[in-house]
Amino acid sequence: MSFRARPEDGIIWITGASSGIGRAVALELVARGFRVAVSARRAEELEALAREAKPGAIIPAPCDVTDADGVLKAVERIEHEHGPISLAFLNAGTYKPVSIEPFVLKDWQSMFDVNIDGVLTGLNAVLPRFLARGKGQLAINASVAGFGPLPRAAVYGATKAALIHMAGSLQFDCTPKNITVQVVCPGFVATPLTAKNDHPMPFIIPVDDAAKRICDGFATGGFEITFPRRMKWLLKAINLLPWPAYFWLVGKGTGASR
Ligand SMILES: NC(=O)c1ccc[n+]([C@@H]2O[C@H](COP(=O)([O-])OP(=O)(O)OC[C@H]3O[C@@H](n4cnc5c(N)ncnc54)[C@H](OP(=O)(O)O)[C@@H]3O)[C@@H](O)[C@H]2O)c1
């Protein structure tokens, strides 16, 4: 049986919890009896989140996930003051549609910095602790956007595909060490990240609904937490197509090809 965190195993750590999915997952976990340490750059948003829960249930631990030393210090402080982290949900991420004209290098690089390096700094902080204790649960928030190429998502999609690959590979390395690895692949969820989209978002779901599905997935312990189901199977099926058919269908469906 793979390790699945229970409230008595310790505290849960979530990155990117000042808004959207991370914030909603923190509140859902508290409702399920867990204590949660929450990280992001906006400390005042984390403090406001902590005030929404019963005293001591949510502990702000602000840090920038691109700052490896800052993340290490935040995790050290969480464990020193609140006990072992049982589950780490590496959720912080950013999204901006990219254009090739003009090509803005810093837009492309900054998404890699947060979405990829921001997960590596989290792994660097928690994996040695999980290994030393011989148990832990690790969930990485990727996206269905990582299943296959989509227009204007050259960077976001690439970072999320990399995370799915990384989680799958880690699964092999971590399972024998009693560390459960999971990848979360949401479809469209109504959060500040998607609020800026001006294109149709099929099957979009409310953030509280997403949080419930993610927490159910944590409790079940299976590798993949992908939702909503319609989006999951639609994209998985499309990704079985040969490239010419894939490009034709996705181009027509998204309006990218005239
Ligand atoms: N919404 C969707 O439809 C959807 C679908 C699939 C996957 N996802 C993924 O879900 C995750 C959360 O997204 P969301 O939709 O909840 O968006 P969101 O509301 O914009 O939340 C993003 C979170 O990441 C944090 N963050 C960004 N850069 C950071 C940094 N350098 N250091 C620390 N924290 C940082 C933000 O906090 P600060 O700004 O305070 O630092 C915020 O708490 C992302 O990984 C996203 O790719 C979202």
The ligand as an ORCA input file, in Angstrom:
! r2SCAN-3c Opt
* xyz 0 1
  N      -6.573     27.398    -13.572
  C      -6.459     26.418    -14.458
  O      -7.316     26.253    -15.368
  C      -5.291     25.475    -14.402
  C      -5.343     24.338    -15.226
  C      -4.287     23.456    -15.191
  C      -3.219     23.661    -14.337
  N      -3.190     24.786    -13.565
  C      -2.029     24.969    -12.694
  O      -2.461     25.159    -11.365
  C      -1.466     25.889    -10.650
  C      -2.145     27.018     -9.889
  O      -2.736     27.883    -10.838
  P      -4.049     28.733    -10.545
  O      -4.960     28.525    -11.690
  O      -4.514     28.484     -9.175
  O      -3.451     30.206    -10.736
  P      -3.258     31.436     -9.736
  O      -4.518     31.732     -9.002
  O      -2.630     32.491    -10.572
  O      -2.207     30.882     -8.671
  C      -0.838     30.793     -8.954
  C      -0.133     30.699     -7.614
  O       1.265     30.521     -7.871
  C       1.955     31.440     -7.065
  N       3.237     31.808     -7.666
  C       3.466     32.304     -8.900
  N       4.781     32.574     -9.038
  C       5.382     32.254     -7.857
  C       6.709     32.309     -7.377
  N       7.726     32.766     -8.132
  N       6.949     31.891     -6.106
  C       5.941     31.433     -5.321
  N       4.675     31.346     -5.714
  C       4.394     31.759     -6.976
  C       1.039     32.651     -6.944
  O       1.336     33.385     -5.757
  P       2.141     34.773     -5.659
  O       1.806     35.575     -6.872
  O       1.636     35.355     -4.380
  O       3.579     34.394     -5.578
  C      -0.297     31.965     -6.784
  O      -0.514     31.622     -5.440
  C      -0.456     26.360    -11.686
  O       0.669     25.518    -11.669
  C      -1.210     26.216    -12.998
  O      -0.350     26.030    -14.082
  C      -4.204     25.687    -13.569
*
